[in-house]
Amino acid sequence: MFPLFSLFQRKKVVSKAVPPAHPPAPVVPEGFFAPETADVLLATPLRQKLLEHIWQRTSVSRAQFCFLYLAPIRRFAELVQSFPASESHHHAYPGGMLDHGLEAAAHALKLRQSHLLPVGAPPEEQAAQSEAWTAGVACAALMHDVGKVAVDLHVEFADGTLWHPWHGALRQPYRFRYQKAREYRLHEAAGGWLAARLFEAGILDWLCGYPDLWRALLYVWAGQYEHAGLLGEWVIQADRTSVAQAMGGDPARALAAPRHALQGKLLDGLRYLLKTELKLNRSGPSDGWLTREALWLVSKTVSDKLRAHLLSQGIEGIPSNNTAVFDVLQEHSIAQATPEGKAIWKATVTSDAGWSHPFTLLKLPPSLIWENDARPEPFAGSVTAVREDEEDGEEEKGEKDISGSTLRRGSPAKENVPNGNGIPEEEEEENADAFLDVHWADESPDEAEIGEMPTENRPFVKPVNPMPSIVPAAAPPEPETKPSGEHFMT
């Protein structure tokens, strides 16, 4: 029998657990980008397919793939975020640097497959080093343009604070623009120091254990491709193929072109024309002017004559128009780029006699044309370059960044742009197929042989080549990156 007063006791109320409220998403100011996680950045159709093909080009276990390839790719994605690969050339859209890096890595691995390395080593040594060279090729190609983050891009937060890659990953809304006064190829020498940010110490310890590979890798990271042997050639060819696809060209032809052949022909043609036909240093109409610092050539006149001369010699592969000639000259550092990253300079030529006229010019290092003792006397006058913003007089206070309102996340320049890279999803899928068809059209990999991409929820069926014991077999995943492979499963 219950005591009478128990009837009047309050019943205990069982409180239901209330799920914690998600913190509100940070407000992204107009013209700024919100930093994204690697999962989001790598989720586009093109990047999914590129990751798939990188996976197919390796012969490592699931844990090793996540440690050697996927974790560095995730760090690379979070480092480059929505940065474009160039200001106005290839992959010049938000996210272009990530696309370009993955494209280069995927194709460089394709090129690596048909070679046994190190060249000339015994078969057993080549077998022992096989996966190290494969990983080294991917590392080199992925990072070939990453130095632009350090030397070419100006990145700032809403309060005006500058960001540099040594500050760590971007954690708050940011905007960016390409520096106006930048050295065209400095980024090639600036990427190596970022290796320690992208690759675990265990990976670098493993790679440096193979002297031939490590030497070539360091040369590529320093931008000295000519000393990097096959590794340097593959990175250059993979870069050229990715650029050709982005520019609407033919990647297969770009790949087939010998690295040094075309630039050598153009240089030889210029030397011949300067010796026999082109007129320099006249106080009036002239084909060019030599100052102490540079050789300035009238762009259209010289390009027309150069193409005509090479075609008359029966040389094949000559660019079909002047714009293509300018691009090739700039790509191979024969023509020096403007502060805006273009091949054509606008300048005013003034003679000491008082004659003056504006021209569009190419700027070349005189050392490419003449030895010191064979160089003509410099022009008796001056060549003064005119910056684009000075010419049109329309520059606003401060410098306009390229992450303006037409390209910012949430206000895409085109409709149907869920990924914020300026490319509609359907078009991006077509671009992915077009790029990959160039590299793997001759292959139909058997899914039973290559297995599936790494994921914790599926059995691993891919054959594994034994790897050196120095490689961590299964490194613990990083809490903030979760390199499980699930993020790139469609």
KOLKOL-671176 format. One record per residue (C-alpha): residue number from 1; x, y, z; residue in three letters. Coordinates in Angstrom, 3 decimals. Example, Ala and Ser with C-alpha at 12.3 -4.5 7.8 and 13.67 -1.06 7.14 Angstrom:
BEGIN
   nr         X         Y         Z  rest
    1    12.300    -4.500     7.800   ALA
    2    13.670    -1.060     7.140   SER
This chain:
BEGIN
   nr         X         Y         Z  rest
    1     0.000     0.000     0.000   MET
    2     1.415     3.309    -1.109   PHE
    3     1.487     6.187     1.284   PRO
    4    -1.234     8.710     0.611   LEU
    5     1.192    11.526    -0.027   PHE
    6     2.749     9.623    -2.910   SER
    7    -0.320    10.427    -4.992   LEU
    8     0.565    14.093    -4.828   PHE
    9     4.239    13.753    -5.768   GLN
   10     5.301    15.230    -9.039   ARG
   11     6.115    12.732   -11.717   LYS
   12     9.651    12.789   -12.981   LYS
   13     9.853    14.179   -16.435   VAL
   14    12.262    12.314   -18.658   VAL
   15    13.949    14.933   -20.735   SER
   16    14.588    14.074   -24.339   LYS
   17    18.046    14.660   -25.662   ALA
   18    18.089    17.684   -27.892   VAL
   19    20.632    17.397   -30.678   PRO
   20    23.144    20.230   -30.565   PRO
   21    22.395    22.963   -33.022   ALA
   22    24.828    23.273   -35.895   HIS
   23    26.765    26.493   -35.741   PRO
   24    25.564    28.923   -38.377   PRO
   25    27.562    28.968   -41.581   ALA
   26    29.958    31.886   -41.698   PRO
   27    28.777    34.819   -43.728   VAL
   28    30.829    35.147   -46.901   VAL
   29    31.251    38.796   -47.910   PRO
   30    30.557    39.828   -51.469   GLU
   31    33.439    38.943   -53.770   GLY
   32    34.990    36.429   -51.358   PHE
   33    35.296    32.628   -51.423   PHE
   34    34.490    30.363   -48.521   ALA
   35    37.258    27.835   -47.788   PRO
   36    36.140    24.294   -48.569   GLU
   37    37.130    20.900   -47.241   THR
   38    38.926    18.373   -49.414   ALA
   39    35.734    16.306   -49.590   ASP
   40    33.863    19.168   -51.232   VAL
   41    36.735    20.248   -53.465   LEU
   42    37.340    16.758   -54.852   LEU
   43    33.675    15.971   -55.505   ALA
   44    33.345    17.321   -59.069   THR
   45    32.904    14.842   -61.959   PRO
   46    36.287    15.670   -63.514   LEU
   47    38.167    15.257   -60.244   ARG
   48    36.323    12.027   -59.462   GLN
   49    37.430    10.521   -62.764   LYS
   50    40.982    11.764   -62.416   LEU
   51    41.258    10.208   -58.949   LEU
   52    39.909     6.969   -60.387   GLU
   53    42.625     6.888   -63.028   HIS
   54    45.372     7.788   -60.582   ILE
   55    44.223     4.828   -58.509   TRP
   56    44.283     2.540   -61.531   GLN
   57    47.878     3.496   -62.328   ARG
   58    49.237     2.273   -58.982   THR
   59    49.844    -1.208   -57.612   SER
   60    49.669    -0.585   -53.885   VAL
   61    47.326    -1.660   -51.137   SER
   62    44.347     0.397   -50.087   ARG
   63    46.086     1.717   -46.971   ALA
   64    49.230     2.561   -48.919   GLN
   65    47.246     4.389   -51.601   PHE
   66    45.504     6.514   -48.983   CYS
   67    48.833     7.360   -47.358   PHE
   68    51.012     7.846   -50.460   LEU
   69    48.529     9.451   -52.864   TYR
   70    45.175    10.380   -51.413   LEU
   71    46.323    12.193   -48.270   ALA
   72    48.767    14.466   -50.194   PRO
   73    46.099    15.144   -52.830   ILE
   74    43.676    16.170   -50.094   ARG
   75    46.256    18.539   -48.615   ARG
   76    46.982    19.923   -52.079   PHE
   77    43.253    20.533   -52.633   ALA
   78    42.874    22.384   -49.340   GLU
   79    45.987    24.453   -50.083   LEU
   80    44.993    25.607   -53.591   VAL
   81    41.239    25.867   -52.840   GLN
   82    39.575    27.897   -55.639   SER
   83    42.741    29.437   -57.069   PHE
   84    43.016    29.456   -60.877   PRO
   85    46.094    27.976   -62.555   ALA
   86    46.753    31.211   -64.463   SER
   87    45.389    34.722   -64.712   GLU
   88    44.193    34.662   -68.316   SER
   89    45.750    31.626   -70.040   HIS
   90    44.928    27.994   -69.193   HIS
   91    42.595    26.889   -66.378   HIS
   92    41.949    30.555   -65.593   ALA
   93    38.789    29.891   -63.583   TYR
   94    38.181    29.319   -59.860   PRO
   95    39.450    25.837   -59.042   GLY
   96    41.619    25.656   -62.146   GLY
   97    44.841    24.984   -60.237   MET
   98    43.363    21.876   -58.617   LEU
   99    42.037    20.576   -61.946   ASP
  100    45.365    21.240   -63.669   HIS
  101    47.391    19.524   -60.935   GLY
  102    45.233    16.397   -61.007   LEU
  103    45.224    16.270   -64.814   GLU
  104    49.010    16.525   -64.900   ALA
  105    49.424    13.822   -62.257   ALA
  106    47.032    11.431   -64.006   ALA
  107    48.704    11.800   -67.368   HIS
  108    52.274    11.694   -66.038   ALA
  109    51.436     8.343   -64.434   LEU
  110    50.183     7.137   -67.798   LYS
  111    53.521     8.076   -69.408   LEU
  112    55.464     6.403   -66.604   ARG
  113    53.781     3.015   -67.194   GLN
  114    55.724     2.195   -70.346   SER
  115    59.169     2.572   -68.735   HIS
  116    61.320     0.509   -66.383   LEU
  117    63.312     2.653   -63.977   LEU
  118    66.021     3.428   -63.157   PRO
  119    67.192     3.139   -66.751   VAL
  120    69.957     0.540   -67.078   GLY
  121    69.467    -0.946   -63.608   ALA
  122    69.144    -4.726   -63.158   PRO
  123    65.573    -6.061   -63.455   PRO
  124    65.390    -6.935   -59.761   GLU
  125    66.410    -3.390   -58.825   GLU
  126    63.827    -1.900   -61.206   GLN
  127    61.149    -4.110   -59.646   ALA
  128    62.166    -3.050   -56.141   ALA
  129    61.990     0.648   -57.056   GLN
  130    58.859     0.469   -59.220   SER
  131    56.330     1.930   -56.791   GLU
  132    58.756     4.557   -55.538   ALA
  133    59.169     5.921   -59.073   TRP
  134    55.417     5.816   -59.642   THR
  135    54.797     7.805   -56.457   ALA
  136    57.598    10.228   -57.348   GLY
  137    56.092    10.913   -60.766   VAL
  138    52.721    11.698   -59.185   ALA
  139    54.349    13.973   -56.582   CYS
  140    56.291    15.899   -59.217   ALA
  141    53.381    16.424   -61.603   ALA
  142    50.847    17.325   -58.923   LEU
  143    53.101    20.079   -57.557   MET
  144    54.533    21.519   -60.772   HIS
  145    52.514    24.779   -60.528   ASP
  146    51.926    24.977   -56.774   VAL
  147    54.655    27.619   -56.371   GLY
  148    52.203    30.154   -57.835   LYS
  149    50.433    30.106   -54.471   VAL
  150    53.595    31.492   -52.868   ALA
  151    54.857    34.018   -55.424   VAL
  152    52.170    34.837   -58.009   ASP
  153    48.955    35.171   -55.990   LEU
  154    47.884    37.927   -53.618   HIS
  155    45.438    36.422   -51.095   VAL
  156    43.700    38.386   -48.363   GLU
  157    40.919    38.052   -45.802   PHE
  158    37.988    40.415   -45.278   ALA
  159    39.918    42.468   -42.714   ASP
  160    42.743    43.023   -45.189   GLY
  161    45.121    40.537   -43.543   THR
  162    47.338    38.818   -46.079   LEU
  163    47.535    35.033   -46.303   TRP
  164    50.633    33.100   -47.302   HIS
  165    50.917    29.312   -47.644   PRO
  166    53.250    29.122   -44.644   TRP
  167    50.332    30.316   -42.493   HIS
  168    48.563    26.982   -42.947   GLY
  169    45.280    26.112   -44.615   ALA
  170    42.726    28.836   -45.322   LEU
  171    40.128    28.903   -42.536   ARG
  172    38.083    32.020   -43.289   GLN
  173    36.604    33.704   -46.376   PRO
  174    39.258    34.979   -48.762   TYR
  175    39.738    36.671   -52.092   ARG
  176    42.666    36.671   -54.475   PHE
  177    44.236    38.184   -57.549   ARG
  178    47.377    37.584   -59.542   TYR
  179    50.228    39.935   -58.713   GLN
  180    50.751    42.579   -61.387   LYS
  181    54.533    42.679   -61.099   ALA
  182    55.582    39.035   -61.094   ARG
  183    58.365    37.064   -62.692   GLU
  184    56.937    34.641   -65.225   TYR
  185    58.793    31.455   -64.200   ARG
  186    59.624    32.179   -60.568   LEU
  187    56.859    29.813   -59.440   HIS
  188    58.803    26.877   -60.879   GLU
  189    61.583    27.504   -58.378   ALA
  190    59.210    28.238   -55.487   ALA
  191    57.296    24.982   -55.241   GLY
  192    59.847    22.661   -53.666   GLY
  193    59.646    24.038   -50.150   TRP
  194    55.911    23.233   -50.089   LEU
  195    56.667    19.512   -50.370   ALA
  196    57.001    19.229   -46.605   ALA
  197    53.497    20.681   -46.225   ARG
  198    51.901    18.190   -48.616   LEU
  199    53.825    14.965   -47.998   PHE
  200    54.300    13.110   -44.733   GLU
  201    57.855    12.742   -43.474   ALA
  202    57.566     8.992   -44.036   GLY
  203    56.911     9.535   -47.754   ILE
  204    59.895    11.850   -48.168   LEU
  205    62.087     9.478   -46.134   ASP
  206    61.115     6.680   -48.497   TRP
  207    61.631     8.633   -51.720   LEU
  208    65.018    10.054   -50.702   CYS
  209    66.241     6.492   -50.235   GLY
  210    66.483     6.170   -54.034   TYR
  211    69.204     8.618   -55.163   PRO
  212    68.329     8.696   -58.889   ASP
  213    64.653     9.356   -58.171   LEU
  214    65.318    11.868   -55.401   TRP
  215    67.747    13.841   -57.543   ARG
  216    65.260    14.067   -60.425   ALA
  217    62.432    14.982   -58.060   LEU
  218    64.399    17.826   -56.487   LEU
  219    65.320    19.205   -59.911   TYR
  220    61.644    19.213   -60.971   VAL
  221    60.569    20.901   -57.748   TRP
  222    63.244    23.550   -58.379   ALA
  223    62.005    24.133   -61.938   GLY
  224    65.183    22.691   -63.519   GLN
  225    63.465    20.208   -65.802   TYR
  226    66.440    19.934   -68.130   GLU
  227    68.394    18.150   -65.367   HIS
  228    65.554    15.826   -64.304   ALA
  229    65.771    13.295   -67.137   GLY
  230    62.634    11.314   -67.945   LEU
  231    60.833    12.626   -64.883   LEU
  232    61.204    16.192   -66.137   GLY
  233    60.093    15.206   -69.647   GLU
  234    56.951    13.496   -68.346   TRP
  235    55.928    16.456   -66.205   VAL
  236    56.410    18.835   -69.151   ILE
  237    54.422    16.591   -71.506   GLN
  238    51.643    16.096   -68.968   ALA
  239    51.475    19.850   -68.343   ASP
  240    51.386    20.541   -72.088   ARG
  241    48.569    18.036   -72.624   THR
  242    46.451    19.496   -69.831   SER
  243    47.004    23.034   -71.155   VAL
  244    46.133    22.011   -74.728   ALA
  245    42.856    20.480   -73.569   GLN
  246    41.967    23.557   -71.524   ALA
  247    42.754    25.874   -74.434   MET
  248    40.668    23.890   -76.905   GLY
  249    43.695    22.437   -78.674   GLY
  250    44.635    18.879   -79.548   ASP
  251    46.256    17.178   -76.534   PRO
  252    47.426    14.246   -78.665   ALA
  253    49.415    16.589   -80.932   ARG
  254    50.725    18.527   -77.963   ALA
  255    51.960    15.280   -76.446   LEU
  256    53.619    14.147   -79.676   ALA
  257    55.612    17.349   -80.120   ALA
  258    59.264    16.961   -79.034   PRO
  259    60.082    19.224   -76.141   ARG
  260    63.014    21.088   -77.649   HIS
  261    62.290    20.824   -81.388   ALA
  262    59.883    23.722   -81.917   LEU
  263    61.557    26.216   -79.624   GLN
  264    64.900    25.434   -81.242   GLY
  265    63.482    26.038   -84.710   LYS
  266    61.966    29.342   -83.656   LEU
  267    65.214    30.519   -82.086   LEU
  268    67.273    29.471   -85.101   ASP
  269    64.805    31.279   -87.371   GLY
  270    65.009    34.467   -85.305   LEU
  271    68.820    34.408   -85.346   ARG
  272    68.824    33.943   -89.101   TYR
  273    66.348    36.774   -89.708   LEU
  274    68.213    39.155   -87.418   LEU
  275    71.410    38.422   -89.319   LYS
  276    69.981    38.693   -92.849   THR
  277    66.652    40.519   -92.999   GLU
  278    65.386    42.331   -89.913   LEU
  279    66.419    45.954   -89.451   LYS
  280    67.309    47.116   -85.951   LEU
  281    67.802    50.411   -84.126   ASN
  282    66.595    52.799   -86.797   ARG
  283    65.330    56.243   -85.763   SER
  284    62.039    55.627   -87.490   GLY
  285    60.252    52.579   -88.871   PRO
  286    62.241    49.492   -87.873   SER
  287    61.749    45.792   -87.134   ASP
  288    63.124    46.104   -83.641   GLY
  289    65.345    47.897   -81.141   TRP
  290    68.111    46.539   -78.936   LEU
  291    68.575    48.180   -75.558   THR
  292    71.060    47.187   -72.885   ARG
  293    68.382    45.178   -71.104   GLU
  294    66.313    43.599   -73.885   ALA
  295    65.699    43.012   -77.570   LEU
  296    62.365    44.533   -78.595   TRP
  297    60.827    43.190   -81.846   LEU
  298    57.698    44.448   -83.622   VAL
  299    55.336    41.571   -82.882   SER
  300    53.283    41.132   -86.060   LYS
  301    56.062    41.930   -88.526   THR
  302    58.548    39.569   -86.936   VAL
  303    56.033    36.761   -86.431   SER
  304    54.913    36.947   -90.068   ASP
  305    58.485    36.830   -91.323   LYS
  306    59.465    34.061   -88.913   LEU
  307    56.590    31.815   -89.954   ARG
  308    57.223    32.493   -93.649   ALA
  309    60.936    31.679   -93.283   HIS
  310    60.342    28.392   -91.435   LEU
  311    57.640    27.273   -93.878   LEU
  312    59.942    28.039   -96.803   SER
  313    62.455    25.639   -95.261   GLN
  314    59.877    22.835   -95.293   GLY
  315    59.765    22.671   -91.499   ILE
  316    56.606    21.015   -90.148   GLU
  317    54.689    21.795   -86.977   GLY
  318    54.940    25.576   -87.304   ILE
  319    52.031    27.392   -85.575   PRO
  320    49.343    28.406   -88.043   SER
  321    48.822    31.940   -86.718   ASN
  322    50.693    34.670   -84.911   ASN
  323    48.837    34.207   -81.629   THR
  324    50.044    30.611   -81.455   ALA
  325    53.609    31.772   -82.208   VAL
  326    53.424    34.259   -79.341   PHE
  327    52.139    31.552   -76.978   ASP
  328    54.963    29.166   -77.885   VAL
  329    57.613    31.865   -77.515   LEU
  330    56.254    32.771   -74.084   GLN
  331    55.812    29.162   -72.962   GLU
  332    59.486    28.415   -73.611   HIS
  333    60.687    31.718   -72.087   SER
  334    61.995    32.998   -75.439   ILE
  335    59.605    35.928   -75.125   ALA
  336    59.417    37.503   -71.693   GLN
  337    55.956    38.064   -70.228   ALA
  338    54.415    41.387   -69.289   THR
  339    53.448    42.073   -65.654   PRO
  340    49.963    40.935   -66.721   GLU
  341    51.359    37.596   -67.889   GLY
  342    50.994    38.256   -71.640   LYS
  343    53.510    37.873   -74.474   ALA
  344    52.793    41.222   -76.174   ILE
  345    54.136    44.451   -74.706   TRP
  346    52.817    47.914   -75.506   LYS
  347    55.691    50.377   -75.534   ALA
  348    56.752    53.741   -76.857   THR
  349    60.018    53.928   -78.792   VAL
  350    61.801    57.300   -78.573   THR
  351    65.066    58.171   -80.326   SER
  352    67.587    60.699   -79.103   ASP
  353    66.799    62.683   -82.290   ALA
  354    63.260    63.270   -81.001   GLY
  355    61.306    60.673   -83.017   TRP
  356    58.690    58.775   -80.984   SER
  357    55.986    56.194   -81.746   HIS
  358    53.982    53.492   -79.886   PRO
  359    54.328    49.823   -80.903   PHE
  360    53.226    46.345   -79.871   THR
  361    56.433    44.422   -79.208   LEU
  362    57.953    41.124   -78.159   LEU
  363    60.624    41.340   -75.464   LYS
  364    63.502    38.852   -75.724   LEU
  365    66.693    38.340   -73.699   PRO
  366    69.584    39.386   -75.992   PRO
  367    71.683    36.486   -74.644   SER
  368    69.420    34.046   -76.492   LEU
  369    70.351    35.622   -79.832   ILE
  370    73.975    36.801   -79.553   TRP
  371    77.108    36.040   -77.627   GLU
  372    78.368    39.045   -75.693   ASN
  373    81.098    39.920   -78.177   ASP
  374    78.717    39.624   -81.161   ALA
  375    75.943    41.828   -79.790   ARG
  376    75.238    44.988   -81.836   PRO
  377    75.505    48.437   -80.326   GLU
  378    72.378    49.407   -78.353   PRO
  379    69.723    51.765   -79.678   PHE
  380    70.399    55.483   -79.259   ALA
  381    67.150    56.150   -77.486   GLY
  382    64.710    54.410   -75.187   SER
  383    61.906    51.846   -75.194   VAL
  384    59.355    52.594   -72.475   THR
  385    56.798    49.903   -71.660   ALA
  386    53.217    51.045   -70.998   VAL
  387    51.181    49.066   -68.514   ARG
  388    47.632    48.231   -69.479   GLU
  389    46.141    50.065   -66.514   ASP
  390    48.158    53.170   -67.392   GLU
  391    47.055    52.985   -71.008   GLU
  392    43.296    52.835   -70.528   ASP
  393    43.285    55.044   -67.415   GLY
  394    40.361    53.172   -65.978   GLU
  395    41.931    51.442   -63.037   GLU
  396    39.973    51.987   -59.849   GLU
  397    41.579    52.705   -56.511   LYS
  398    43.263    49.578   -55.321   GLY
  399    43.769    46.663   -57.699   GLU
  400    40.845    44.653   -58.924   LYS
  401    40.947    41.014   -57.875   ASP
  402    39.748    38.222   -60.125   ILE
  403    37.446    36.769   -57.502   SER
  404    34.899    39.509   -58.073   GLY
  405    31.138    39.285   -57.998   SER
  406    30.838    37.507   -61.346   THR
  407    32.949    34.599   -60.125   LEU
  408    32.261    34.399   -56.396   ARG
  409    30.598    31.376   -54.894   ARG
  410    26.852    31.776   -54.756   GLY
  411    26.758    34.112   -57.738   SER
  412    28.233    32.048   -60.578   PRO
  413    28.881    33.617   -63.940   ALA
  414    26.938    30.807   -65.611   LYS
  415    23.815    28.933   -64.654   GLU
  416    23.973    25.383   -63.302   ASN
  417    27.334    25.806   -61.564   VAL
  418    26.988    23.850   -58.319   PRO
  419    30.704    23.420   -57.812   ASN
  420    31.718    27.081   -57.981   GLY
  421    34.361    26.614   -60.645   ASN
  422    32.644    28.594   -63.369   GLY
  423    31.824    25.493   -65.430   ILE
  424    28.298    24.008   -65.649   PRO
  425    28.163    20.469   -64.306   GLU
  426    27.083    18.942   -67.616   GLU
  427    29.881    20.737   -69.470   GLU
  428    32.366    19.680   -66.795   GLU
  429    31.424    16.030   -67.267   GLU
  430    31.930    16.406   -71.014   GLU
  431    35.317    18.028   -70.393   ASN
  432    36.273    15.186   -68.080   ALA
  433    35.386    12.594   -70.696   ASP
  434    37.204    14.538   -73.424   ALA
  435    40.378    14.850   -71.369   PHE
  436    40.425    11.245   -70.269   LEU
  437    39.600     9.931   -73.733   ASP
  438    42.881    11.411   -74.960   VAL
  439    44.901     9.410   -72.464   HIS
  440    43.000     6.169   -72.076   TRP
  441    41.042     5.761   -75.308   ALA
  442    43.280     2.812   -76.191   ASP
  443    42.559     1.001   -72.942   GLU
  444    39.564    -0.757   -71.485   SER
  445    40.749    -1.799   -68.034   PRO
  446    39.127    -4.867   -66.652   ASP
  447    37.408    -3.984   -63.376   GLU
  448    38.127    -7.469   -62.096   ALA
  449    41.820    -6.842   -62.589   GLU
  450    42.174    -3.302   -61.330   ILE
  451    39.736    -3.611   -58.465   GLY
  452    37.749    -0.726   -57.045   GLU
  453    38.890     2.522   -55.544   MET
  454    39.803     2.382   -51.860   PRO
  455    36.924     2.511   -49.439   THR
  456    36.478     1.136   -45.972   GLU
  457    33.148    -0.436   -46.923   ASN
  458    34.324    -2.718   -49.734   ARG
  459    36.667    -5.706   -49.841   PRO
  460    40.012    -5.006   -51.453   PHE
  461    40.576    -7.105   -54.563   VAL
  462    43.417    -5.308   -56.335   LYS
  463    46.694    -7.254   -56.698   PRO
  464    49.495    -5.768   -54.635   VAL
  465    53.189    -5.589   -55.517   ASN
  466    55.437    -5.889   -52.485   PRO
  467    56.828    -2.549   -51.395   MET
  468    59.957    -1.679   -49.442   PRO
  469    59.458    -2.108   -45.730   SER
  470    60.417     1.520   -45.133   ILE
  471    57.029     2.611   -46.464   VAL
  472    54.442     2.849   -43.676   PRO
  473    51.975     0.087   -44.448   ALA
  474    49.022     1.842   -42.916   ALA
  475    49.634     5.247   -41.477   ALA
  476    47.009     6.432   -38.980   PRO
  477    44.520     8.735   -40.677   PRO
  478    44.636    12.407   -39.842   GLU
  479    41.599    13.476   -37.819   PRO
  480    40.869    16.557   -39.897   GLU
  481    41.388    15.043   -43.343   THR
  482    40.008    11.474   -42.872   LYS
  483    41.903     9.993   -45.837   PRO
  484    39.593     6.991   -46.145   SER
  485    38.840     7.310   -49.836   GLY
  486    35.098     7.557   -49.268   GLU
  487    34.926    11.140   -50.454   HIS
  488    35.702    10.293   -54.063   PHE
  489    33.196     7.491   -54.441   MET
  490    30.365     8.566   -56.732   THR
